[in-house]
Structure formats: structure tokens, C-alpha cells
Amino acid sequence: MVTRRLAGFLLRSAVRRWPAELRDELSREWQAELHVLAERGERWRMLTFAASLAASRPGAPVVDRARFDARARRAAATLLLAPVACVAIVVLAAVVSNALIGQVGLAAGLALPHAPVLSALAAVLAVWFARRVGRGATRTALRGRLRPALGVVLPIALTAVAIEYALNETTDDLVRFAPGLVVWLTGLALVLWGVGTLAGRGRVRAAWCLGVLGALVAADAAVVLTVVNHVPGGPPTVIDGVAQGDTVDRISAPLWLFTCWTDWSFGLPRPTREELFLIGDLLDLQPFLHLTCTPYALAYAIGAARSAGPAGVPAAEPVASPA
């Protein structure tokens, strides 16, 4: 693209006029801004931005403080409110699914399963929300790989703790869920770091694949840990033909997250209907919080990494070979 190359030439000219110790940092910052403008198709602004830097004197302010502060405020608002929006998505999906199941069930005289409808609605709304947040992440004030990951995970952690505290009667109940939350959030942070690294190198498809698989593994591990810590394993003791106590066989552990979303054992003998009920009753909101927060977290991390490019600098465009 001619305008991109011309803007790049102007930026290189501007950078050379600054002291050597400042050139690398200024080049990264200006190239990142240029990359954002190019992705948005704002060619005229891209040229005027580069030309203004090339024409300015060394020593003039190199950062538009007002613009940076506005970005920081937008990033903070997004990161703090997005987990709350994810919880609202679960609530909205629950209300809509209850209404749909009630009307269809009454009309057809059927008892329809609630979990699959709730999960499908929540997933659709979560993906829609993630797409909107991902587009805004290209203008985030958080750069690098670790900062966006922590910026996403920490508000999710605060929201998850607040929700569990509101749903449980005592702090002892909250402490019971703490190990699972720690496993999920730690795994999610590591996944987001890896996703940001891949996306920053231009490997967006690989970043999405890693993100989806890694987030599922982290969520599944959290579910398994919570169930194992609170429900005995193995077959129950049977006295006079009556099972004594509630147990969940560990052989079906990898499926527990997906059974919470579908209320189905996928045609396998385990988990049984009783085990499905025990798992769902114990975990309650957690699997659906995983379902709605994961798309947003991945979209934000990938969007932030793409705006910065490798090591904070967008990848150079390939130069066409002469015909």
C-alpha cells in the first residue's frame, strides 16, 4: 500500500532526528499507532500523523497525553465492566431459556432439558459480546503480552468471587470453591499470555486454536477439582438395595464440564442421571461463567496483541517483487 509505505518513510525520518537512546521506544510507539490507523482504513489520518511527526522538532511532546488518558479510561472501563456483562449474559440467557422452554413445553406437552438451551443462548450472546470487545481492544492502553492477560483475568477473578459470595450462605462455602477458581484463573492467564504471543506474531488462527483448547482445559480442570474435593468417588454403598450417600465415579471426570452445559452423558454409562444432578447442583453458575467469559477474554487478548504487533511493532508488509 503506497500510503502505508509513505507514512513509514515519514516515521523513519522523524525517528532519525531524535537521540539514539530514544529512537527504539519512539519507533515502537509510532509504528503501533500507524498500524491501528492502517487496520481501520484511515489513510488520510495515517499520512497526517506521520507528516506531523516528521515536521515536528525533536524535544516536542511525543505522546498525545489526552489521547493516552482517554485510551486508559476506556481500557479500564472495558476490563472492569466486561465480567459483569458476562454475568448479565448468563442471567439473560436463563430468563429467555426459561420462557422458551415453558412456552414450547406447554404447547407440545414435553419436558425439555434446560441446560442445552441455556448454554446455546449464553454462547451466542457471549460470542457477539466478544466480537464487539475485540474490536475495541485494538485501541487499548495495555501493551505487551502479560499486562493484557492480567488486565483481563483480575477483574474476572473479582467478579467470580463476588458472585460466589452472593450465592453461598457462608464464607466456608466460598472457600470450598476457591481452589477451582484459582486453577481456572491461573490457567486462563497462561493461555491468554500464549495467545497474545502468537497473535502478536501474526499467527491469529493459531492463537484462536490455542486459546479455545487451552481455556477448555483450564475450565475442565477447575470443574474436576471442585467436584473431586466435595463429592466422594467410587460406587455408593448399597444396603437393602438402597444406595447410601452421594458419589460420583471419577472415570467420567473429563466430561464433567460438558455435561454441565448439555445435561447429557453423550451416550456413555457415566455419569449417570444422579451424578449429573450432583455435579450440576454443586457447580451451579461456574460452568456458565466459564462459557461466557472465555470468548471475551480471548478476543480482548488477541485484539490487544494484534494492535501492538511483535514486540510492540507491527509486522512489516511484504514488498512485492518487481514483475
ABEGO torsion letter per residue (X at the ends): XAAAAAAAAAAAAAAAABBAAAAAAAAAAAAAAAAAAAAAGBAAAAAAAAAAAAABBBGBBABBAAAAAAAAAAAAAAAAAAAAAAAAAAAAAAAAAAAAAAAAAAAAGBBBBAAAAAAAAAAAAAAAAAAAAAAAAAABABBEAAAAAAAAAAAAAAAAAAAAAAABABAAAAAAAAAAAAAAAAAAAAAAAAAAAAAAAGBAAAAAAAAAAAAAAAAAAAAAAAAAAABBBEBBBBBGGBBBEBBBBAAAAAAAAAAAAAGBAGGBAOBBAAAAAAAAAAAEAAAAAAAAAAAAAAAAAAAAAAAAEBGGBBBBBBBBBBX
